[in-house]
Amino acid sequence: MPASPAPSSSFLARLGWFVGLWAGGVVTLAIVATLLRIIIFHQW
């Protein structure tokens, strides 16, 4: 087992970074959509 932790940990780190980036993008899109909705409702 001592030889495999490096690729496994690298894969987990890459997967965690990708998931974090995707989640951050989803949250950012949700915030932008909410702000646009508020702006549109206030303009109308």
MODELLER restraints for C-alpha pairs under 7 A, 6 or more apart:
rsr = mdl.restraints
at = mdl.atoms
